[in-house]
Amino acid sequence: ITGVNNGVSYVVRVAAVNPKGQGAWSTESTSVVPGNVPDQIADLTATAQDGAVALTWTVPASTLTVTSHQIQYKKQSDSTWTTFNGNIVVDGSAASATVSGLDNGVAYNFEVVAVNGVGSSPAASASATPFALPGAVTNFAAVNAGSSINLSWSAPVSDGGATITGYDVQYRLASSSTWIANGTSIGLSTSVTGLSVGQTYVFRVAAQTGFGTGPYTQSGAVTVGSTPAAPARVGAWKEGGNIHVQWDRVTMPAGVTFQYYQIQYREVNTGDWATIGTDLFNKDVFSGSNFTSGKTYEFRVAAVANTGVGAYRVNTSNVTF
C-alpha cells in the first residue's frame, strides 16, 4: 500500500472479488504506523569511570519520532546480556546514561538502540573497562644523602584495576606551597638532585595508571646537606661521684647549621645505646644516680645538625662507676 503518510496510524481490511462481485470484508487488522526504524546510532562513546561506564550518543535520524532508547551490557567474558534499567537522559539531540555497579579492571561491551513507533534501530556497540585510581603508596621515606635526597616507597595496596605505569615525584621548599615536578619514576625509589644545601624540603609521591594519578603520600621535612663527622676524640672518667664526658668540637660541613651534641651511654657488652643528655658545648657531667656501683660504662657522642645526626665517636676508655 503506497501513498500513506508516515507516522499516521492505519488499520487494514481485505475483501475477495470475483466476477459476481465483492465478498464480505475481513476483520480489521491491528493498528499499523508506516515509517522506518531509526538509523543506527553513529557516535556511541563509552567512557570508563570508577566502577561505572558513562555512555553518550546523538539521537539518530528517524522518519518517526524516536520515543526511547534501550541499553544492554555484559562482561566481555560472558555470553548473557543485562538490560539497563537506569535513567537515560535526552537533552535535545544529546543522549547519555551511566551504567554503574560494574567491576573495576573488567572489560564490558555495551549496545544501544533507538526506538520509534515502527521498531528498534540496529544496535550501536562500544566497550570500556571501569577503573579506580590507584591507592596511596606506603612506607614512604625521604633520606638526606648529602647533596641529594634519596626517596623510597612501596607500591599501593590497590592498583585500581589497572597496571601501575610509574610514580609521580614532586618536592617543594618547606617554606613554600608550590610543588615542583621531579619527573616520573618507574621503580620504587629515586634520588632528587639539584637541591640547595642547608635548605629544607618536603617530598611527595603518587602512583599512576592509564586512568590517572592516585593520592599523594607526603614526607616530613628534610634538610639537604652532609651530616657532621664524628668528634675526633671522646673521653670519659669518674670524678667526685659523677661521670665526666668530654669531646672535640666538630666543624660543620658547608651550608650546614649546628644544633647540639648528643651523648649516649650503655653498660659495656649490653644492649642498645640510650641518650643520657645533649649539650651545646664539648663537655658534660652526669650525675652518679644514673649509674650502678661496680658496673662499667661506655659513652659515645655525635654532633646533630639541621641535616640530621652525625657520626658517633665512642670513648677510648670505659668507666667503672
N, C-alpha and C positions, 0 to 999 in steps of 0.2 A: 504494500500500500504506500503510495507516494503522495506528495503534496500536503502532508500533515505538518503541523507546527511542532518543533522541538519544545519539550518542556510542558506540553499540554497533555492532560490525561485523556485517554481514549479507551472505549470498550468496543469489541468487535462481535458481530453475529454473522452467520452464514446461512444461506438457503440454497437448496438444489433447484435447478431449472432444467425442464425438458420441453419437447415440442408442445406439450399441452399446457405448459405454464410453470410458474414458480411454486415450489413447495413451501412448507412451513419454515419459519426462522428457527435457527438453533437457539439454545440458551446463550445469553451474553457472556463474553469472556470476562476474565478479571481485568482490572484497570491496567492499561499499558501506557508508558510515557515514552514517546520517541526521543532519541538522542544517543550520544555515545558515552561510554565510560570516560572518566577524566584521563588526561595524558599521564604518563609516568612522571613521578617527581624527579626533577633533573639535578637537584643540588643538595641532596640529603648529606648532612655533615654530622659526624659523631665525635664529641669532644670528651675525653676522659676526665673524670673528677675523682675525688676521694670516695670510693665505694659507690660510684654512680657514673652515668654517662649522659651528657646533655645532647639532645638531638635538635637540629634546626633544619628547616627546609622552606621552600616557597610553594604556596598553594598552586598546583598546576592548572593549565588551561583546561576548560571543560565546556561542552555545549550546554550543559545544565549546571546549576549552582552546586558547588562542592558542599555537601552538608556535614561531612565529618571526615575524620582520619582514623585509621586503625594501625596499631603498632604491635609487632611481635618481636620477641628477642629470645636468645638462647646462648648458652656457652658453646664455643666452637667445638668442644669435645662431646657435646650432647646431640641427640637427634630430635628431642622434643622441644617444640616452641612454647613459649609462655606469652599469653595475651596481656598487654599492658592495660591496666585499669585506672591509671592515674590521670592527672589533669593535662590536657593538651590545650595550649594557649594559641589562639589565632588572632593576630592583630593586623587587619588588612590582608595583605598577601603573605605576611610572615607568620610561620607556624613554628612552635617549639614545644618540647616536653623533656623532662628529666626522669630517667629510669634509675631508681635508687635501690638500695639493698643488695648491691652486687658485690662479688668477691674481688678484693684488690689483687692485682697480678694475674688475673684470669681473662683471657680474650673472649669477647662476646660478639655475636652477629645480631644485627637489627634489620627489620624490614618494615617499611611504612607504605600504606596505600591511601589514596584519596577516594572518597565515596560520594556518588551523586545518586539521583533517582533511578539511574539505569543499572549501576553496579560499581565495582571497585576497579581502580586503575591497576596496571601491572605494578608489582612490588618494586620499590627502590631499596637498595641494600647499602649498608655501611657496617663497619666494625670498629671496636675500640677496646682498650684494656684499662679498667679502672685502676687507680693508684692511690696511695697515701704518700705524703712526703716522708723521707727517712727521719728516724728519731735523732736525738742529740748524741754526739759522741760521748764516750765515757773515759775515765782515767786520764783526763787531760792534764798535762804537766808542761810548764814553761821553766826551763833551767838556764841560768846565766852561764854562758861559755866564754866569757871574757870580752871578745869583740863581736859576739853574736848571741842569739838566744836559740837554744835547741827546744823544739816542740815535739811532743809525742802524745798519742791518744789511742784509744781502742774504738773499733767500729761500733756504730749504734746497735742496740738490741734489735730494732726493726729497720728493715730497708724499705718499708712501704710497698713491697710487692714489685720492686724494680731493682736492677743491678746498680750498685753504687759506682759511679764513674770517677769520682775524685772528691777532694775535700777543699773547700774554700778557706783560705787562711788570710786573716786581717789583723792589723795592730793599730794602736794609737798611743800617743803620749798620755800618761795617767792624768795630766792636767788638761787634756783636750777631749772633746766629744766626737771628733772627726776620725772615722776609721779609714785606714789606708790599706788598699789591696796588696797582698803579697803573692798573688797567683794561686794556682790550684796544685795541690799535692796529690799524686796518685797513690802513694803509700800512706802509712800510719805515722809518719814523722817527717819533719823538715827543719831547716835552720833559717832563721831570719837574720840577714846581714845588713850592713849599711846603716846601723843604728849608732847613735851618739853615746860615747862613753860618759857615764855619770847621769844619763837621763833615765827616767823610769817609764816603763811601757806596760800596756795591758794587751793581751792577745786573745783571739777567738777563732774557733774552727767550726765548720758545719759540713755535713755530708751532702753530696749532690747526686741526683739521679737524672735520667732523661726527663723527669716530670718537674724538677725544681730543686730548690735548696732547703734543707731541713733547718731546725732551730740551731742557733749558735751556742756553743759552750765557751765560757769566758774564763780566762786565767786570773789569778791575783796579780798585783803589781810586781814587776821585776825590773831591777836596775841593771843596766848594761855596764860591764867593766870587769876587770880581773878582781878576784878576791885576794885579800892580803896574803903575803908569805908568812911562814911561821916565824915566831921570835927566834933570834939566833941562839939564845941560851935561856933556860929556865932553872932556877934554883929554889930549893925548899929546905927549911930547917926548923927545929923546935927551939923556942926561946920564951922563957917566963910563962910557961903553962899554955902557950899558944903556938900555932904553926905559922911561920912567915913564908910567903912565896914572892919571888922577885924575878923579873924577866927583862930582856932587852926590848926597847921600843921597836915598833915595826914601821917602816916607811910605806906610806900608801902608794899604790900604783897611780899613774897619771889619770886625773879626772875622777878619782875615787875619794869618797869622804869617809874619814874615820868616825866611828861611833863609840866603841868601848872595847875593853878586853874582857874575854870570858875565861873564867878559871874553873876547871873541873877536877874532881878527885875520885879516887876509889881505893879500896883496900887492895893491896898487891895480890895478884893471882885470883881476883874475884871477878864479878860480873861487869855490868855496864858502868860507864862513866856518869857521874852526876854533877850538875853545875852547883858549885858552892858559893860563887859570887861573881860580880862584874865590877870593873874599875876603869876609871878614865886614865889612871896613871899606871906606872910599871912596878908597883909593889902593893901587896895587901897582907893583912894579918887576920887569921881566922881563929875564932875562939876555941879553946880546948873542949868546950861542951859538944863540938861537932865530932869528936874523936873518942876512941876507946883505948884506955891504957893498955900498953903491951902490943897493940896492933900496928902494922906497918902500912904506910900510905904512899901513894904516888900522885903526882899532880901534872896537869898539862894546861897550857894557855894558848889562846888564839885571839887574834885581832878580828873584830867584827866591823865591817864597813857597810855602806849603803848597798853594796853589791852582794853581801852575804857574809857568812862566817869563813874566815881564812883557815889556813893550815894550822894544826896544833903542833906544839913542841912539848915533849914530856920532860919533866925534871931529870937531871943527871943522877941524883942520889935520892933514894927513898928515905922516908922519915918514919921512925918508930916513935909512937907517942908515949 
